[in-house]
Amino acid sequence: MLQKVSEQVRACHEHAADAKQMAEAAADPVSKASFLDLEKRWLALAHSYASIERVGDLSASMPHRQRRPDERARANNSLRIQEISTLLIQEGNLAALYDRILDAAIALMSADMGSMQTFHPEQGELRLLAWRGFHSESAAFWERVHLDSASTCGVALSEGRRVTVPDTEACDFMAGTDDLDAYRRSNIRAVQSTPLVSRSGRLLGMISTHWREPHQPTERAFRSLDVLARQAADLIERTQVETALRESEQRFRWLASIVESSDDAIIGKSIDGIITSWNKGAERLFGYTADEVVGKPVTILFPPDRHDEERTILQRIMRGERIDHYETVRHRKDGSSIDVSLTISAVKNAEGKIVGASKIVRDITERKRAEAREKMLVSELDHRVKNVLARVAMVIMSSRHASSSIDEFTQSLSGRINAMAAAHALLGQGRWHGVGLGALVRNQLAPYATGANVTICGTDVVLSPVATQVVAMVLHELVTNAAKYGALSVPTGQVSVNWERRSNGHAAANLVFIWRELGGAATAAEAQSGYGTRLIRELVPFELGGTVDLQLAAEGVSCRIEFPLKQA
C-alpha cells in the first residue's frame, strides 16, 4: 500500500512539473497565471494523497492466541478499514469503491441498510450517490435532500453535525412528515447520519446507516465509522479535485491553443510596460519574433509622437478599467505604420493583485482605407451633384429663353436632361473612369440611325468624365437640330461623324471631332441658329479649352471641334 501511495504522490508531482513548464511557455499572462494555479493544485493533491490515513493491520500485531469475540470484531473492523484505505489509493471504478465504502459502513455499524450522498453547495442540497436496502420509492424520494428535509441527513446538513434517531416512530421532528412515510416504506426504525467533511473543514457529503429495529449505536461503532468517514471524505475530495484539475488543464490548453493560433496579435506585458508574451499573430502583424521583443518595452511598437499613450493606458489598467476598441497607430519592425484597434484587460495573480495586462491588437488598416475611400467618394459625389445641378439650372434657363411656348420648353428641356442622364449612365457603367467616344456617339444617334443615313468612323478614344458630359451635350444639340431641321429630318439626308487623335507637340494629344450633314432641308440655315449653336460655341472652349468651327448651311450643319485629351 505504501508503494502505491508513493506512486500516486510522484504522479501528482509530475503533473505539477508539467503545469509549471506550460506556465513558462505560455503565450500570454492569463494562461501563465492559470497554469501556475494548476501547478499549486496538483501539489495540494499530492499532499492529500500523502496524508491519507493508513491504518495498520491490527490483526497482524495482535498475539497469536485465541481472541475474545470483541477482539475479533475489532480486528475485522480494522481489516475492513485497511482494505478501504488500500482501495482509496488505487485506480479503478469509483462507483464500485463507493459501494465498498457503504458496505463497510453498514458492517461497522451492524446496520441493515445505508446510503452515501454528495453535497452540492450551489444548490444547497445532498444528492444520493449509493444506497443499500431501500424501497425504490424511498430511494427516489431521497434522490435530492434539502435543508428543510425532516430526514436525519437533512437535519445533519442544516445543523452541521451527526444526527442519530434511535426510533423514527418516537422522533418529534419526523412526526407527520413525508420523510417518516419514506422511512416506513423501507421498514426503517432507526437511523444515523454522519457528515463527510474535508480536512479543511468543507462539507462534502453524508454517510447514513439504517436499522429495521430501534437501535442506539455504541461509541466504539461511531469511532470506527468516523475513520471510514474520513476516508470517504478523502475519496470525494480527491475525485472533485482531480475532475477540476482535468477540466482546468484541458481548458488552459485549449485557451493557450486559441491564443497561439489567433489571427489577432495577443501580447502580454507587465505593469511597467515590459513585453512578457508574444503570439504568432503578433509576429505576423509586427514582424518581430518573440525572442526579439520579449523582455523589451512595449513602446518599441509606438510612433515617437504616441509614447504618452502607454502611460495613460497603464494608469487606466491599474484602476481596474478594461479598454475596448481603442484605435491608434503602431510601427512594424520595418518602420511602416499600421492602424490598429486595441482591447486591453488587466491580468491578476491568485491574490487578485494586478500584475500586468493582456492586449489584443487587431489590424484595421483596410477598414481605415475603406473609410478614407468612402469619405473621398462622398466628397466627389457632392462635387458632381453640384455640377450636375448647376448644369441643369443653366439648361433650364437657356431652354426657357429659347422656347416660344410651354410645350416647346418642356420638350427641349426633357431632351437635354435625358442626354445628360444617358452620359451619366455610360459613366456609371465604367465606374466613372471614362467613356469611349464611339459608344457615346452611337448612344446619341441611336433613335435616328437607320443603318444607311449615318456613317461613324474614328480611332479608339476614351473621354474623361468632364469631356464625356460636355461632348454628350454637344452631340445632343447636333442630333436634335439635325432631326428637326437638318439631314436627319428628310429620308435622303446623311450624317457623317469621324474623329482622330492629333499630336499637339506635347505629351498629350488633341482630339479632332468632325460632324457633317448632307442632303438636309432647304430651310435649315434659317431655322438652326439658336440656343443649341450658342451652347456648342461656348461650352467647348469654357469646359474643355478647345476650339469650335460651326457652319450653318442649307443642307445642314458642319461642325469641327478640337480640344486636348486628358487622361480618363
N, C-alpha and C positions, 0 to 999 in steps of 0.2 A: 504493500500500500504506500509506504513512504517513497518507494521508487516512482510510483505513478504520480504522487504529489509533485515530486521534483521535476518530472517531465512536463507537467502542466504549468508549473511556475516558469520553467525555461521557455516553453512555448509563448507564454504571455510576454516575457521579456523580449523575445524575438519579434513579436508583433509590435511592441513598443519601439524597438530599434527601427523597424520598417517605417513606422509613422514618423519618427524623428528624421529619417532620411528623406521622406517625402516632403516634410516641412522645409528642409534645407533646399530642396529642389523646386519648391512651389513657385509658380509664376506670379503670384500676387499676394499681398499681405493677408487677405481674407483666408485664402487656402492655407497659408503658412500658420496662422493662428489656429485654424481648425485642426490641422494635423498635430500641432503641439498639444492641443487639448486631448486629441485621440491618444497620444503617447501617454499622457498622465492617467487616462482612464485604463489603459492596458496595464500600467504599473500598479494601479489600485486593485485590478482584478488579480494580478499576481500575488499581491499581499493577501487578498481574500482567500485564494487557494491555499497559501502557506499557513493561514490561520484556521483552516477547517479543523474542527475538533477531531482528534484521533483517539478514540477510546481503545485502550489496550485489551488484549484478550485476557479478561479477568479469570476466565476459567483455567487458562494455562498456568496462572500464577498461584492458583489455589493448591493446597496439598493433595496428593493422590490418596484420598480416603473416601469413605462413604459420606456423601454430603446430605445434610438435612434438606427437607423439602423447600424451605425458604431460601437456602443457599442455591439449590438447583434452579429455583425461579429467578433469582438474581443473575445467576450465570447465564441462563437462557436469554434474559433481557439484555444483558451485556453483549451477548453474541449477536442479537438482532441489531443493536445499535452499531456494533462494529461493522456488520455487514452493510448497513446503510451508509456508514462513513466511507467504506471502500467503494460502493457504487457511486457515491457523490463525485468522486474524482475520476470516474471512468466515462468515456464517451459511450453513448448509447441512446436508447429510446426513452425520451423524457416522460412520456405518458406512462410507460411501464414502471419507471422509477417512482413517479408519484403514487402509483398503485402500491408499490412495495412499501413506501413510507406509511401509506394509510393502513395497510395490513399490519405493519409493525405497531402502529399506534393502537389499533384495535386489540392486538395481542398484549401489548404492555399494560393496557387499561382493563384487560379481561372483559372487553365490551362485546356487544353483539353486532353493532353497526358503526359506521364512521363516515366522515366527509372531510374534504380539504378544499379550501377556497382561496382565490387570489383577490387582493384589494385593488380597485381601480379608483384612484383619488380624483380623477377628473369628473367622474360621475358620482363619487361618494358611495360606492356600492361594492359588495362582495359578489364574486361570480364563481359558480360551482366548477371545481377543477377535477375532482374524482369523488366517488361515493361508493358505499357498500351497504347492502341490505335494505335500502329504502323502497317503498312502494313507488312505482313510476310517477304517479300523480304528485307525491310528496317531493320527489326529485325535481319535477318540473316547477313546482311551487317555489322551491328554494334555489332555482337557477340563478336568480338575482336577488340579493338581500340588501335592503336599505337601512338607514339609521333608525327608522321608525318601526322596524320589524319587532315582533314580540317573541322572536326566537332567541335562544341563548347567543347565537353568533351575532344577531343584530344588536343585542344589548351589550355584548362584549365590544362590538365595533364602536358604539356610541360612548361607552364608558372607558374604553382603552384598557381593559383588564380581563382576566379569566372569569367566566361566569359558570357556575355549577348549579343545576336544578336536580336534587335527589329524587323528586317526584313531580312530574309535569302536571298531574291532576291536582296537586296542592299548591301550585305556583300562582301567586297573585297576578303577576304581570302577563301571564299567559291566559288567564281565565277569559272565556268568551271570545277568543281571537281565532282568526283563520289559521294561525300557526299551530295552535293547540289541535285543531282539526287535522292538520297535516301530520302532527306527531301521532295522533290516534290512528290515522290511516296506515302508518307504518308500524303500529304497535310499539311505540316508544314511550317508556315511562320515566326514564332518567337520561340526562344529557349534560355534557360539559363542553365548553368552547374555550380554546386557548389561542390568544393572538400570536401570530408569527411576526416577529419583529427583527429588523436587520440589526447588525452590530452598531450601526449609527443611530438606532432608535426609530427608524422609519417603519410604519405598519406595512406589511407585505401581504398578509392573508390571515387565514384562520384554520385551525385543525380542531375537529369536534369528534367526540365518541358518544355512543348511544347504547342504552340498555333496555331490554324488554321488561325488566322488573325494576322497582325503585332501588336506587343504589347510590352510595356515597363513596367515591374513590378515596384511597388512602394517600397520605402524603408521600409515601415511598413510590406509589404509582405515578403521582404527579411529578416527582423528581426525575423519574425515567422519561416521562413524556416531555418534560422541559428540555432534556438533552436532545430528544428526537426533534422537538420543535425548532431548536437552534439549527439542527442540520437541514430541516425543511426550509427554514428561512434562508439559510445559506444557498440552498439549491435555487429557490425562487429568485433571490437577488442575483445570483450568478447568471441565471437564464436571462433575466431582464438586462443585465449589464452587457452580456455577450450579444444579445439581439440588438441593443442600442449601438454597440461598437461596430457590429457588422453593417448596420444601416448607415451609421455615420461614415464609416470608411468607404462604403460604396458611394454615398452622397458626395464625400470630399473628392474621391477620384473622378466622379462624374463632373463635379464643378471644375476641378483642375483641367480636365479634358476640354470642357467648354471654353475656359479661359485661353488655353493654349491654341485651340483651333479657331477662335473667333476672328472674323474679318476686321473687327474694330481693334484698335490699339488699346490694350489694358495695361496700365502702368501703376506700380506701387511706389510710394515714396514715404519717407519718414517725416516726422513733424518739423524737421529743419530743412525739408525740401531735397533730400538726397534720394536718388532713384534706388529702389530696393528690388524691383522685379520688372520684367520686360518680356512681353509675349511675342509670338511670331507676327501677330497683326501689327505690333509696334515696329518690328523690324521692317515689314513691308512698307509701312506708311512713312517712316522717317529715314530708313536706310541704314541705321545703326544696328549692329548686333548687340545682344545682351551683354557680352563681355566688354563691349566698348563703352557702355553707358552706366551699367550697374555700379553704384558707388560714387557716381558723379552728380552734381547738382542738376535738377530738372531744368534750370534756366538755360542750359546749353541748347534747348529747343526754342527759346524765346528770342524774338527780334529785339535788338537793343532798346527800342523805344517802349517795350512792354514788360520790362523786368519788374516793375512795380506791381504787376498783376499777381505775381506769386505771393508777395507779402499779403495782399488783400485776400487771396484765396485761402491761404493758411489761417489767417485770422478768423475767417468765417467757419472753416472746418473745426478749429479749436473751440468755437462757440457751439459746436454740435449741429451746424447747418449742413444741409445737403444742397449741392449746386447742380441744377439741372439745365442742360442745353445752353451753356454759356458759350457764345460764339466769339471767336478770336482768330488770331493768325499765329502760326508757328513756323519754324525753319526746319528743313530737312538737312541731312548730312551734306548734300551737295550745295547747300546755301539757298536753294529755292524756297519760296514761301508757299504755304498751304493754308487754306481756310478750313478751320476745324470747329466742331461743336464738342464741348466738354461736359461730362457728368461726373461729379466728384463726391465721394462719400467718405466719412470718417471710418477708420479701422481701429477697433478697440481690443484690448487684451482681455484675459479672463476676468480681471477685476473691474472691467468697464472703463478703464482709462484709455483716452485717445492716444494711440501710439503712431499713427500715420494716416495716410489717405490712399484710397483706390480711385484711379482716374480712368474713365473710358473716353477715348478720343476717336471721334468719327470725322472722316474726310467729307467736307461739304463743298469742295471746290466746284463740282459740277452744278450743284444747286445754286451757288453764288453766280456762276457763269450764266445759268438759265435766268436768274433774276435780273442780271445785267442786260441780257438779251431782251427779256420782256420789257424792261424799262426803256431800252432803245427803241423797240418796236412800237411801244405806246407813244413815245415821243415822235417817231416817224409817222405813225398813223395820225396823230394830232396835226402834224405839219401837212400831211397830204389832204386830210379832210378840210383844213382851212384853205388850201389851194383850190380844191375842187369847189368849195362853196364860193370862193372869190370868182372862179371862172363861171359858175352857174349864175352868179349875180350879174357878171358882165354880159353873159349871153342873154339874160332876161332883159336887161336894159337896152341892149343893141337890137334885140328882136322886136321889142316894143316900138322903138323909134322907126324901124324899117317896115313895120306892118301897117296896113291900111285898115284892118278890121281885127276883131277879136278872133275870128276863125283862123285868119292868116297867122296871127301871133301865136295861137295855140299850136298850130301845125308846125310852124318853123321852130318854135321852142322845143316841142316834143322831139322833132328830128335831131336837133343839135344835142339835146341831153342824151338821147339814145346812142348817138355817135360817141359821146364821151363814155357812156356806160359800156359800150362794146370794147373800147380801148382798155378800160379798166378790167374787163373780163379777160381779155388776152393777157394783160399784165399779171392778173391773178393766177392764170394757168402756168405762167413762167415764174411764179413766186417773186414777181416784181424785179426780176433780173434783166428784163428787156423783152422786146417782141420783134420777130422777124418782119422786115418791111413787106415781103411778099404776102405773108399771112394778113397783114393789116390792109393792104390794097385789095386783096380778094374779099376780105370781110366787108369792106365798104361798098364794093361794086356788086356783091352777090345778088341783091334784089333786082338788078337791071341787066346783068350779063346773060346773054343767050348762047354764048359759045362762038358766035360769029361777029358780034358787034364790039368785042373788047379784046385787045391784044396787050399782054403783060409780059415784060421781059426785064430781067435785072439780076445782078450778082447777089450772093447771099450776104445780107446786111442785117445786123441786129441793132435796133434802136434802143437808146436809153429810155427809162420811164418818162422823162420830161419830153424827149423828142417824140416818143410814141403818142403822147396825148396831143401834142401840137400837130403832128402830121395827120392824126385821126380827124382833128377839127378841120384842117385844110382840105383833106380828102372829102369830108362830108359836104363842105361848101361846093367843091368842084363837081362832085357827083350829083348833088341836089340841083345845081344850076344846069348841068348837062341834061338831067332828066326833065327839067321844066322847060328850058329854052334851047338847049344845045343839041349835041349829037345823039344823046340818048332819048330825045323827045320824038324822033322820027324813025321809022323802020330801017332807013338806009344809012343812018349815022354810024360813025366809027369812033371809038376812043382807043388811043394808044398810050400806054403807060410804060416808061422804062427808066432805069436808073443805073448809075455806076459809081464806083469809087474813083476818086481822082486825087493824085498827090498834091499836097499844098506846100511842099518844101519843108514840112516839119514832121515830127514823129507820127502824128495823126494824119488822117486823110479827110477830104471833103466828100460829101455825098452830093451828086448832081442828079436831081429828080426832074423828069420832063413829063408833062401831061399835054396831050394834043388831041383836039377834036376835029373830025372831018365830016362833011355832009349834014351839018345841022340846019335848023330852021333859018329862013331868010331874015327873020326879025330878031335874031338872037342878040345882036350887038346892042340894040336899043334896050333890051329887057334885062341884060345881065349885070349892069352896073348897079351896085347897091351894097348892103351890109357885108355880103359874102366876099366881094372883091376887096373891100376895105380891111376885113379881118385877115385875109391872106397876106395882103401887102404889109400889115402892121405886126401881125403875130410872129411871123418867122424872124424878122430882124430883132424883135424885142426878146423873144424867148430863146432863140437858137443862135443869135448872132450871125444870121445868114442874109442872103440877098434873094429878091423875088423879081422876076420879069414876067408880068402878066399882060397878055394881049387879048383884046376882045375883038373877034371878027364875026362876020355874018354867019359863018357856019359853026361857030363855037369858040371856046376858049383855048388858048395856048399858054401854058404856064411852065416856066423854068425856075426851079428852086435849088439853091446851093447853100449848104451850111456844114460846119466842121462836125465830124463824127466824134462823139465822146464814148468812152467805154461804157457798155451797158451794165 
